Amino acid sequence: MIDHVHPALARALDKRGYETLTPVQSAVVAPDIQTSDLIVSAQTGSGKTVAFGLTLAHTLLGDGERLDKAADPLALIIAPTRELALQVARELEWLFAEAGARIATCVGGMDPFQERRALNFGAHIVVGTPGRLSDHIRRGALQLQSIRAVVLDEADEMLNLGFREELEHILDASPVERRSLMFSATMPRAIETMART
């Protein structure tokens, strides 16, 4: 059993053959930061998707082994591109399988009506791109009142691509008391400013 990892996710890691965590994964499961907002500088390939999945587990599951029936989402993961969002969703599906998580994606270039159906059906975790998520919020399809955590994946890339307005709209629509997790390969001034707000 890997230290400080939620038991349901530890079983998923075991099934995948994980014996040790990467440095970024070990850092985010430290007991003293399980409820903290985090800014993490992590390069692609460092295992950051599993890292934020691991740190989200305690926020979403607490001491429980499985999530309750899916309703409004509990966590929102924002990624800069469709490809990355779909890749993140695939990683979280196996990582949270033992916890019974339902994961929905909301990304540009996919059928928005199917996405709305999935959201109506209920999801614990929603992974999406800024423009599509913002659109679903405006149309009332994506309800954020139950959100416990928001993850900005590749935050520097999202700002480079000009998504500041959409990100601010999404963050403003989510509860103030949520956890905020920002993962970025670089930490330009714009990221530090966004992190402070």
N, C-alpha and C positions, 0 to 999 in steps of 0.2 A: 504494500500500500504506500503510495507516495504521500509524504507529509502535507498536511493542511488542505488537501483537496477534498471536496465534498464527496461522500461515499458513492453516490450515484454516478458521478463523473469519473471517480477513480476506477469504477468497474468498466466504464466505457474505454478509458485509457488502457486498462489491462487487456481488454479484448483487442485493442489496436496494437498491442505489443510494446507500449510505452514502458520503459524501465526508469527513466529519469526525465526531468523537465529541463527545458532550455533555460538559460539565465533569466529571460524576460518572464517566462511562465513561473519560475520559482519566486521572482520578486513580487508578482502581483497576488500570490496566494499567502503572503506573510499575514499572520493573524491580526497584526496591529493596523492593517490597511483594508481589511475586508469590507468596511463600510465607507471608506474615504473616496472623495473625488480624486482622480488620478490623471496626470499628464505623463505619458510614456513615450520616450523616444526609442523606436524599434524599427530596424530595417526590414524590408521584405525578406521572407525566408527565415525570420527569427522565431517563428511559431507564435506570432502575435494573435492570430485568430483564436487559437486554443487558449492563449493567455487571457484574453478578455472573456472568453467563455468560462474559464475557471474562476475568475474573480466575480463574474455575474452570478455564479451558482448560489453563493450564500445570500445574495440580495434577493434572488428569486425563490429559492427553496427554503431558506432558513435551516431549521433542523429537520424539515420534512424530507422524505425519500422521493416523493413524486409531486408533480404540480397538480393543482386542482384542474377541473374541467376548463378548457380554454374559453375565454370571453374577450374582454378588451386586452390589448397587449400590455405586458409587464416590462418589456425591454424593447428598445429601438436601436438598431444598428444602422448607421448612415455611412455609405461607401461612395467614392467618387464616380465609379463606373459600373455599368451593368455586369460586366464580367467579374469584377471583384465582389460585387454584392451576391451574385449567384454562387461564387466560390465560397464566400463566408457562410452562406446559408447551408451549403453541403457539409461544411466542417461542423457547424453547430448541430446539424441533424444527427450525426453519429455521436457527438459529444454529449448531447442532452437526451439521447434515445432512452437511456435507462430511467430518466426522470419523467418520461412521458410528455416531452415538450412538443407542441405544435408550432411550426415555424412557417411564416408566410413571407413572400418576397413581393416588393413593389418597385419595379424598375422600368425605366424608359425602354420603349421598343417592344414591350410585352402587352398583352391584352388587358386594359384597365378594368374591363367588366369582370374578367376572371379573378383579378386581384381583389375587386370589391366583394365578390362572392366569398373568397377565402377569408377576408376580414370579417364579413358578416357571420361566417361559420365559427370564428374565434381563433385567436392565435396567441401564444405566450410571448413569442419573439417575432418582431417584424424587422426584416432586413431590406433596405432599399437605397435608391439614389435620391439626392436632395430634391430634384425637380418633381419626380413622381410622388414622393412622400408628401411634399408641400401641396401638390395638387389634390391628393386624397384627403388631406386635412381640410382644405378649402371646401371640398365637396361634402364634407361630413362623413366620409367613409372610414376614415382613420381617427379613432377616438384615443386621446392620449391621457385622459384623466387618471388612469390606473398605472401609468408608467413609473417604474421604480428606478430605472437606469437608462441613460442614453450613451451610446458609444459613437464617437466620431473616428472612423477608421481612415487612415491616410488623410488627416485633416489638412496638412500642407497642400496636398494635391487638390483637395476640394476648393481651397481658396485660390490656388493657381488657375483652376478651371472656371472661376467666377461664380461660385455658389454661395457667397457670403449672405446674400439676401434670403435665399431659401433656408439656409442653416439657421439664420436668426428667426425666421418665421416658425420653423419646427421647434426650436428651443423655447421660444416665447409661448408656444402652445402646450408645452409639457410642464408638469408640476414643478414648482420651485424647489421642493424638498427631495427631488430625485438625485441619484448619483450621476455624475458626469465623468465619463472616461474618454480621454483624448489620446489617440495613438497617432504618432507622426514620425516620419523618417527624419525630418529636419524640424527645427524650431525657429522659424522666422518671426520677426516682430509681430506680424499680423496674427500668428497663432497665439503668442503670449497675450496679446490684447484680448483675443476672443476667450482665452482661458480665464483671464481675470473677470470678465463679465459673466 
